[in-house]
Amino acid sequence: MTHTDDKTLDELDQFLMSDIMSENTMTIEMLDGYLTAIAIGPATIAPTEWLADVWGPSEDDAPDFESYEQAEHVFNLMMRHYNAILQTFDKDPSSIAPLFSVNEVGEDDDAHEYIDAEAWANGFFQGMGLRWDDWQPLLEHPEADAWLRPLRLLGGDELSDEERELVAVPAEREKLSEQVPPSVLKIHEFWLPHRAPTQARLLAQTIQRDAPKVGRNDPCPCGSGKKHKKCCGTDDGQPD
């Protein structure tokens, strides 16, 4: 069983919630769902493609890192978590531990905590969106509606009035959240035959190192979309 250590998750969580981040940046729960969809989906997607969306939909959402070293450190934290997700699904899928929110409802003695996978499900759908056309074989599967139902109800935008009433109840949201891991395992099983050849090669690489070295002409790991030499790879370590 391979899970990301608490220190890595805490540090990554604190950075994503820090003042230098855009309000559009993913939370740690969204990031976990996002990376899970990328890890188990139909296509292997390079970090240089998925990283920018972590910060937000606009280039302006990319953080103003203090230095290249800070950008690389944060990127390494994300890759460490992504690699742990890959290895967990490879070695022991049943041990997956999605990062769900816990919401407290009520006050004082009447307060109760409920698990809520809304942010995680939202991130998962964003991950699917990177290769939406490639996900079509699963969407056409007769069991797809059942597998995606808890994810759609918690993280989807297009809900009926009846569905909105259902997810407005914290206890019902918790029940749906508890259905997410089994659904994700079904999705993983569906795509596994398609991913096996590339997954084996990717795992061999990620076990050797947390993240690839960044060349000066490669996209900067900060997610700005600029070349490394024109961003955090300048001589003073500051973006132009």
FITOR-852851 format. One record per residue (C-alpha): residue number from 1; chain; x, y, z. Coordinates in pm, 1 decimal. Example, Ala and Ser with C-alpha at 12.3 -4.5 7.8 and 13.67 -1.06 7.14 Angstrom:
% FITOR-852851
{k 1 c A px 1230.0 py -450.0 pz 780.0}
{k 2 c A px 1367.0 py -106.0 pz 714.0}
***
This chain:
% FITOR-852851
{k 1 c A px 0.0 py 0.0 pz 0.0}
{k 2 c A px 142.9 py 339.3 pz -102.7}
{k 3 c A px -12.9 py 662.2 pz 15.7}
{k 4 c A px 123.2 py 1015.2 pz 23.3}
{k 5 c A px 276.4 py 1094.9 pz 361.3}
{k 6 c A px 98.0 py 1346.0 pz 584.5}
{k 7 c A px 388.3 py 1592.8 pz 575.5}
{k 8 c A px 371.0 py 1619.6 pz 195.9}
{k 9 c A px -7.2 py 1660.2 pz 197.7}
{k 10 c A px 1.9 py 1920.1 pz 475.3}
{k 11 c A px 270.2 py 2124.8 pz 301.8}
{k 12 c A px 89.4 py 2107.8 pz -31.3}
{k 13 c A px -241.6 py 2197.6 pz 133.8}
{k 14 c A px -87.2 py 2499.4 pz 306.5}
{k 15 c A px 64.7 py 2622.7 pz -18.1}
{k 16 c A px -259.5 py 2588.1 pz -214.6}
{k 17 c A px -437.9 py 2787.3 pz 57.6}
{k 18 c A px -165.6 py 3052.8 pz 90.5}
{k 19 c A px -207.5 py 3422.4 pz 11.1}
{k 20 c A px -8.8 py 3404.8 pz -313.2}
{k 21 c A px -264.7 py 3171.7 pz -467.1}
{k 22 c A px -560.4 py 3276.5 pz -681.0}
{k 23 c A px -909.8 py 3219.5 pz -545.6}
{k 24 c A px -953.9 py 2991.1 pz -848.7}
{k 25 c A px -673.5 py 2755.4 pz -744.4}
{k 26 c A px -771.1 py 2398.0 pz -661.6}
{k 27 c A px -796.0 py 2291.1 pz -300.3}
{k 28 c A px -608.8 py 1979.2 pz -190.8}
{k 29 c A px -935.8 py 1782.4 pz -220.0}
{k 30 c A px -997.2 py 1903.4 pz -575.3}
{k 31 c A px -636.5 py 1833.4 pz -669.3}
{k 32 c A px -665.1 py 1478.1 pz -536.1}
{k 33 c A px -974.1 py 1410.9 pz -748.7}
{k 34 c A px -814.1 py 1578.4 pz -1050.4}
{k 35 c A px -495.9 py 1371.3 pz -1027.7}
{k 36 c A px -695.8 py 1053.6 pz -969.3}
{k 37 c A px -889.9 py 1103.0 pz -1294.1}
{k 38 c A px -561.8 py 1162.1 pz -1476.8}
{k 39 c A px -402.3 py 857.3 pz -1313.2}
{k 40 c A px -678.3 py 607.8 pz -1394.2}
{k 41 c A px -817.8 py 754.9 pz -1715.6}
{k 42 c A px -770.4 py 645.3 pz -2077.0}
{k 43 c A px -462.4 py 852.0 pz -2162.7}
{k 44 c A px -127.5 py 930.9 pz -2004.9}
{k 45 c A px -113.9 py 1309.6 pz -1968.6}
{k 46 c A px 213.5 py 1493.6 pz -1913.6}
{k 47 c A px 243.3 py 1719.4 pz -1606.2}
{k 48 c A px 325.6 py 2010.8 pz -1835.5}
{k 49 c A px -30.2 py 1981.2 pz -1968.4}
{k 50 c A px -227.1 py 1932.8 pz -1646.4}
{k 51 c A px -33.6 py 2163.7 pz -1413.7}
{k 52 c A px -167.7 py 2497.4 pz -1540.3}
{k 53 c A px -529.3 py 2403.4 pz -1460.9}
{k 54 c A px -435.2 py 2343.9 pz -1097.1}
{k 55 c A px -380.1 py 2717.4 pz -1055.5}
{k 56 c A px -700.5 py 2817.7 pz -1234.5}
{k 57 c A px -855.3 py 2870.7 pz -1578.8}
{k 58 c A px -653.3 py 3183.7 pz -1661.6}
{k 59 c A px -278.8 py 3239.1 pz -1705.4}
{k 60 c A px -318.9 py 3517.8 pz -1449.7}
{k 61 c A px -404.2 py 3254.0 pz -1188.1}
{k 62 c A px -48.8 py 3113.3 pz -1192.5}
{k 63 c A px 122.1 py 3192.1 pz -859.6}
{k 64 c A px 401.3 py 3447.0 pz -829.9}
{k 65 c A px 664.5 py 3214.8 pz -689.9}
{k 66 c A px 943.8 py 3365.0 pz -482.5}
{k 67 c A px 1204.1 py 3168.0 pz -676.9}
{k 68 c A px 1256.0 py 2880.8 pz -915.2}
{k 69 c A px 1348.3 py 2663.6 pz -617.0}
{k 70 c A px 1008.3 py 2725.6 pz -460.1}
{k 71 c A px 828.4 py 2648.0 pz -788.2}
{k 72 c A px 1022.5 py 2324.9 pz -830.8}
{k 73 c A px 959.4 py 2224.7 pz -468.6}
{k 74 c A px 583.7 py 2268.9 pz -504.5}
{k 75 c A px 589.8 py 2082.7 pz -835.3}
{k 76 c A px 779.8 py 1798.7 pz -666.4}
{k 77 c A px 516.9 py 1783.4 pz -390.8}
{k 78 c A px 243.8 py 1745.2 pz -651.8}
{k 79 c A px 440.5 py 1480.7 pz -839.7}
{k 80 c A px 504.5 py 1290.8 pz -517.5}
{k 81 c A px 131.2 py 1281.1 pz -453.9}
{k 82 c A px 51.4 py 1190.9 pz -814.7}
{k 83 c A px 305.6 py 908.5 pz -810.6}
{k 84 c A px 159.5 py 776.3 pz -485.3}
{k 85 c A px -184.9 py 766.0 pz -647.7}
{k 86 c A px -43.2 py 578.2 pz -947.9}
{k 87 c A px 136.0 py 326.7 pz -729.4}
{k 88 c A px -165.5 py 270.8 pz -504.9}
{k 89 c A px -385.4 py 184.6 pz -802.5}
{k 90 c A px -108.8 py -36.7 pz -940.2}
{k 91 c A px -34.2 py -229.4 pz -618.6}
{k 92 c A px -351.2 py -224.7 pz -408.6}
{k 93 c A px -647.3 py -36.4 pz -560.8}
{k 94 c A px -880.3 py -133.0 pz -276.7}
{k 95 c A px -667.3 py 72.0 pz -36.3}
{k 96 c A px -735.0 py 406.6 pz -207.1}
{k 97 c A px -799.8 py 687.6 pz 38.9}
{k 98 c A px -953.9 py 987.5 pz -142.8}
{k 99 c A px -917.0 py 1322.4 pz 31.2}
{k 100 c A px -1272.3 py 1429.9 pz 110.7}
{k 101 c A px -1382.8 py 1737.1 pz 302.2}
{k 102 c A px -1545.0 py 1711.5 pz 643.7}
{k 103 c A px -1818.8 py 1966.8 pz 712.3}
{k 104 c A px -1960.2 py 2042.6 pz 1053.9}
{k 105 c A px -2334.7 py 2106.2 pz 1059.9}
{k 106 c A px -2518.6 py 2243.8 pz 1362.2}
{k 107 c A px -2392.1 py 2411.2 pz 1675.9}
{k 108 c A px -2257.1 py 2302.5 pz 2014.9}
{k 109 c A px -2404.0 py 1969.9 pz 2131.4}
{k 110 c A px -2611.9 py 1938.5 pz 1814.5}
{k 111 c A px -2311.3 py 1967.7 pz 1583.2}
{k 112 c A px -2236.5 py 1673.7 pz 1356.3}
{k 113 c A px -1957.7 py 1614.5 pz 1106.8}
{k 114 c A px -2038.7 py 1488.6 pz 758.8}
{k 115 c A px -1804.1 py 1363.3 pz 488.1}
{k 116 c A px -1844.6 py 1560.1 pz 165.1}
{k 117 c A px -1678.9 py 1464.7 pz -164.4}
{k 118 c A px -1805.7 py 1763.0 pz -366.3}
{k 119 c A px -1463.5 py 1924.1 pz -416.5}
{k 120 c A px -1305.2 py 1586.7 pz -495.1}
{k 121 c A px -1573.8 py 1502.9 pz -751.1}
{k 122 c A px -1539.3 py 1846.3 pz -908.0}
{k 123 c A px -1166.5 py 1789.2 pz -947.9}
{k 124 c A px -1228.0 py 1444.0 pz -1095.4}
{k 125 c A px -1453.8 py 1589.3 pz -1364.5}
{k 126 c A px -1191.6 py 1854.4 pz -1443.1}
{k 127 c A px -941.1 py 1573.7 pz -1491.4}
{k 128 c A px -1182.3 py 1394.3 pz -1723.9}
{k 129 c A px -1222.7 py 1717.9 pz -1917.6}
{k 130 c A px -858.5 py 1713.7 pz -2024.2}
{k 131 c A px -935.8 py 1416.5 pz -2251.4}
{k 132 c A px -1314.4 py 1421.8 pz -2273.0}
{k 133 c A px -1326.5 py 1256.2 pz -2615.7}
{k 134 c A px -1106.4 py 972.6 pz -2490.8}
{k 135 c A px -1351.0 py 907.7 pz -2205.8}
{k 136 c A px -1639.5 py 836.6 pz -2445.7}
{k 137 c A px -1602.8 py 453.7 pz -2441.5}
{k 138 c A px -1667.1 py 456.2 pz -2067.7}
{k 139 c A px -1955.1 py 702.9 pz -2098.1}
{k 140 c A px -2119.3 py 467.4 pz -2348.6}
{k 141 c A px -2086.2 py 165.8 pz -2117.8}
{k 142 c A px -2424.7 py 43.3 pz -1981.2}
{k 143 c A px -2299.4 py 73.8 pz -1621.8}
{k 144 c A px -2149.2 py 420.7 pz -1665.9}
{k 145 c A px -2449.3 py 609.2 pz -1526.3}
{k 146 c A px -2436.8 py 404.0 pz -1206.8}
{k 147 c A px -2060.3 py 441.2 pz -1168.9}
{k 148 c A px -2066.5 py 816.1 pz -1226.9}
{k 149 c A px -2387.4 py 890.8 pz -1034.9}
{k 150 c A px -2231.3 py 985.7 pz -697.6}
{k 151 c A px -1963.1 py 1189.1 pz -873.2}
{k 152 c A px -2215.7 py 1367.1 pz -1093.5}
{k 153 c A px -2455.7 py 1445.9 pz -809.4}
{k 154 c A px -2178.7 py 1586.2 pz -590.4}
{k 155 c A px -1958.5 py 1755.1 pz -849.0}
{k 156 c A px -2179.0 py 1813.0 pz -1152.0}
{k 157 c A px -2352.3 py 2134.8 pz -1255.0}
{k 158 c A px -2657.0 py 2006.5 pz -1442.5}
{k 159 c A px -2890.0 py 1859.8 pz -1179.5}
{k 160 c A px -3266.2 py 1825.0 pz -1174.9}
{k 161 c A px -3470.1 py 1994.2 pz -901.4}
{k 162 c A px -3515.5 py 1656.5 pz -732.5}
{k 163 c A px -3141.9 py 1591.0 pz -740.1}
{k 164 c A px -3067.4 py 1934.6 pz -597.8}
{k 165 c A px -3303.4 py 1865.8 pz -309.4}
{k 166 c A px -3125.0 py 1536.3 pz -246.7}
{k 167 c A px -2775.3 py 1683.6 pz -231.5}
{k 168 c A px -2893.4 py 1969.0 pz -9.9}
{k 169 c A px -2916.4 py 1722.1 pz 281.4}
{k 170 c A px -2575.1 py 1669.2 pz 451.4}
{k 171 c A px -2652.4 py 1308.8 pz 547.6}
{k 172 c A px -2743.3 py 1225.6 pz 186.4}
{k 173 c A px -2425.0 py 1392.8 pz 64.1}
{k 174 c A px -2227.9 py 1173.1 pz 301.5}
{k 175 c A px -2399.2 py 860.8 pz 165.2}
{k 176 c A px -2312.3 py 966.2 pz -188.5}
{k 177 c A px -1954.8 py 1041.3 pz -81.0}
{k 178 c A px -1920.7 py 689.1 pz 57.7}
{k 179 c A px -2021.6 py 555.8 pz -285.0}
{k 180 c A px -1739.2 py 741.0 pz -461.3}
{k 181 c A px -1448.3 py 502.1 pz -385.5}
{k 182 c A px -1632.2 py 191.2 pz -516.2}
{k 183 c A px -1732.0 py 386.8 pz -827.1}
{k 184 c A px -1373.9 py 499.0 pz -885.1}
{k 185 c A px -1255.0 py 139.2 pz -857.0}
{k 186 c A px -1504.2 py 38.3 pz -1127.3}
{k 187 c A px -1378.3 py 318.6 pz -1350.9}
{k 188 c A px -1020.2 py 212.1 pz -1285.2}
{k 189 c A px -1103.5 py -149.5 pz -1375.2}
{k 190 c A px -1267.9 py -37.1 pz -1699.2}
{k 191 c A px -963.6 py 156.5 pz -1820.0}
{k 192 c A px -693.0 py -75.3 pz -1687.9}
{k 193 c A px -658.4 py -288.6 pz -2005.0}
{k 194 c A px -622.6 py 28.8 pz -2211.7}
{k 195 c A px -361.2 py 183.0 pz -1983.8}
{k 196 c A px -148.0 py -119.0 pz -1892.9}
{k 197 c A px 136.8 py -77.0 pz -2147.8}
{k 198 c A px 194.6 py 294.5 pz -2087.4}
{k 199 c A px 124.4 py 268.8 pz -1714.7}
{k 200 c A px 405.8 py 18.9 pz -1666.6}
{k 201 c A px 655.0 py 248.7 pz -1835.6}
{k 202 c A px 535.1 py 551.2 pz -1642.4}
{k 203 c A px 559.5 py 373.3 pz -1308.5}
{k 204 c A px 913.7 py 264.3 pz -1385.9}
{k 205 c A px 1006.6 py 628.0 pz -1439.8}
{k 206 c A px 822.9 py 775.2 pz -1142.7}
{k 207 c A px 966.7 py 525.6 pz -895.8}
{k 208 c A px 1314.3 py 645.8 pz -989.2}
{k 209 c A px 1248.9 py 1015.4 pz -926.7}
{k 210 c A px 981.9 py 1250.7 pz -808.8}
{k 211 c A px 983.1 py 1480.9 pz -1109.8}
{k 212 c A px 1169.0 py 1525.2 pz -1435.7}
{k 213 c A px 1446.8 py 1780.4 pz -1467.8}
{k 214 c A px 1333.3 py 2095.9 pz -1641.6}
{k 215 c A px 1524.9 py 2210.5 pz -1948.8}
{k 216 c A px 1554.7 py 2580.0 pz -2030.7}
{k 217 c A px 1326.6 py 2541.9 pz -2334.0}
{k 218 c A px 1069.0 py 2330.6 pz -2149.8}
{k 219 c A px 746.2 py 2479.1 pz -2008.5}
{k 220 c A px 812.2 py 2627.1 pz -1665.5}
{k 221 c A px 694.3 py 2406.5 pz -1375.9}
{k 222 c A px 514.0 py 2703.4 pz -1222.3}
{k 223 c A px 238.5 py 2658.8 pz -1481.6}
{k 224 c A px 267.1 py 3005.5 pz -1634.3}
{k 225 c A px 279.7 py 2862.8 pz -1986.1}
{k 226 c A px 611.6 py 3037.4 pz -2056.9}
{k 227 c A px 937.9 py 2863.5 pz -2136.9}
{k 228 c A px 1146.8 py 2791.9 pz -1827.9}
{k 229 c A px 1428.2 py 3024.3 pz -1943.8}
{k 230 c A px 1178.8 py 3311.3 pz -1979.2}
{k 231 c A px 1014.5 py 3253.0 pz -1641.8}
{k 232 c A px 1155.2 py 3102.3 pz -1320.5}
{k 233 c A px 1472.1 py 2993.6 pz -1502.5}
{k 234 c A px 1605.6 py 3346.7 pz -1547.9}
{k 235 c A px 1945.2 py 3420.7 pz -1396.6}
{k 236 c A px 1792.5 py 3590.8 pz -1092.0}
{k 237 c A px 1532.3 py 3317.4 pz -1044.2}
{k 238 c A px 1246.2 py 3562.8 pz -1100.9}
{k 239 c A px 997.9 py 3556.9 pz -1390.1}
{k 240 c A px 1041.6 py 3824.9 pz -1656.6}
***
